[in-house]
Amino acid sequence: MATDFFTVEVWTRRGLQRFMVLFFMELATRKVQIAGIASSANGLWMSQIARNLTDAEEGILTGKRYLIHDRDPLFTAEFFVTGRNFPPRSERFFSD
């Protein structure tokens, strides 16, 4: 499973606004799932996303072995603590 962000610009009543979209892709099937959309992503939003991802019944990370992501500052320590059921981190990918 891999994850990243992309942005979308949308015309709203307040004018043009930029939204952050967090998505996950299953590498074996290339299936993409949107995990969340926010006008301003922050640590609280990411913690809620982590709870949703690891839900025992509907979590999209249930049964996955690895989570590949970049070093985006939104992937905070709280994100990983909240999602304590995340797949284990590979030391090879996260070494400095």
GIRA-V329051 format. One record per pair of residues at least 12 apart in sequence whose C-alpha atoms are under 10 Angstrom apart, sorted by the first residue. I is the first residue (numbers start at 0). J is the second residue. If there is no record, write none. Layout:
i=[I & I]
j=[J & J]
//
This chain:
i=[0 & 0 & 0 & 0 & 0 & 0 & 0 & 0 & 0 & 0 & 0 & 0 & 0 & 0 & 0 & 0 & 0 & 0 & 1 & 1 & 1 & 1 & 1 & 1 & 1 & 1 & 1 & 1 & 1 & 1 & 2 & 2 & 2 & 2 & 2 & 2 & 2 & 2 & 2 & 2 & 2 & 2 & 2 & 3 & 3 & 3 & 3 & 3 & 3 & 3 & 3 & 3 & 3 & 3 & 4 & 4 & 4 & 4 & 4 & 4 & 4 & 4 & 4 & 4 & 4 & 4 & 5 & 5 & 5 & 5 & 5 & 5 & 6 & 6 & 6 & 6 & 6 & 6 & 6 & 7 & 7 & 7 & 7 & 8 & 16 & 17 & 17 & 17 & 18 & 18 & 18 & 18 & 18 & 19 & 19 & 19 & 19 & 19 & 19 & 20 & 20 & 20 & 20 & 20 & 20 & 20 & 21 & 21 & 21 & 21 & 21 & 21 & 21 & 21 & 22 & 22 & 22 & 23 & 23 & 23 & 23 & 23 & 23 & 23 & 24 & 24 & 24 & 25 & 25 & 25 & 25 & 26 & 32 & 34 & 34 & 34 & 34 & 34 & 34 & 35 & 35 & 35 & 40 & 41 & 41 & 41 & 41 & 42 & 42 & 42 & 42 & 42 & 42 & 42 & 43 & 43 & 43 & 44 & 44 & 45 & 45 & 45 & 45 & 45 & 45 & 45 & 45 & 46 & 46 & 46 & 46 & 46 & 46 & 46 & 46 & 46 & 46 & 47 & 47 & 47 & 48 & 48 & 48 & 49 & 49 & 49 & 49 & 49 & 49 & 49 & 49 & 49 & 49 & 50 & 50 & 50 & 50 & 50 & 50 & 50 & 51 & 51 & 52 & 52 & 52 & 53 & 53 & 53 & 53 & 53 & 53 & 54 & 54 & 55 & 60 & 60 & 60 & 60 & 61 & 61 & 61 & 62 & 62 & 62 & 63 & 63 & 63 & 64 & 64 & 64 & 64 & 65 & 65 & 65 & 65 & 65 & 66 & 66 & 66 & 66 & 66 & 67 & 67 & 67 & 67 & 67 & 68 & 68 & 69 & 69 & 70]
j=[23 & 24 & 25 & 26 & 27 & 28 & 29 & 30 & 31 & 59 & 60 & 63 & 64 & 65 & 66 & 67 & 68 & 86 & 22 & 23 & 24 & 25 & 26 & 29 & 31 & 65 & 66 & 67 & 68 & 69 & 21 & 22 & 23 & 24 & 25 & 31 & 32 & 33 & 34 & 66 & 67 & 68 & 69 & 20 & 21 & 22 & 23 & 24 & 67 & 68 & 69 & 70 & 71 & 74 & 19 & 20 & 21 & 22 & 23 & 33 & 35 & 36 & 68 & 69 & 71 & 73 & 18 & 19 & 20 & 21 & 22 & 36 & 18 & 19 & 20 & 21 & 36 & 37 & 38 & 19 & 20 & 36 & 38 & 38 & 38 & 37 & 38 & 39 & 36 & 37 & 38 & 39 & 40 & 35 & 36 & 37 & 38 & 39 & 40 & 33 & 34 & 35 & 36 & 37 & 38 & 40 & 33 & 34 & 35 & 36 & 37 & 40 & 45 & 48 & 34 & 35 & 36 & 35 & 52 & 59 & 60 & 66 & 67 & 68 & 59 & 66 & 67 & 59 & 60 & 63 & 66 & 67 & 59 & 48 & 49 & 51 & 52 & 58 & 59 & 47 & 48 & 51 & 73 & 72 & 73 & 74 & 75 & 72 & 73 & 74 & 75 & 76 & 77 & 78 & 73 & 77 & 78 & 73 & 78 & 73 & 74 & 75 & 77 & 78 & 79 & 81 & 82 & 73 & 74 & 75 & 76 & 77 & 78 & 79 & 80 & 81 & 82 & 78 & 81 & 82 & 78 & 81 & 82 & 74 & 77 & 78 & 79 & 80 & 81 & 82 & 83 & 84 & 85 & 78 & 79 & 80 & 81 & 82 & 83 & 84 & 81 & 82 & 82 & 84 & 85 & 81 & 82 & 83 & 84 & 85 & 86 & 82 & 84 & 84 & 82 & 84 & 85 & 86 & 84 & 85 & 86 & 84 & 85 & 86 & 85 & 86 & 87 & 85 & 86 & 87 & 88 & 85 & 86 & 87 & 88 & 89 & 85 & 86 & 87 & 88 & 89 & 86 & 88 & 89 & 92 & 93 & 92 & 93 & 92 & 93 & 93]
//
